């Protein structure tokens, strides 16, 4: 009867887990997203100007349609 040999599964370096303690990245990491700060006066003014410009643009499109 022929002798059976077994081989260990080949390891692929690209699929091995790196156990070093690097900072976590990617999905699920606490990045502080969702935490808001109060807007500055400049940001509030920019928001107001943007809203006015968008209202004017929509008014132009409604009148020209």
Residue pairs with C-beta under 8 A, 6 or more apart in sequence:
39 47
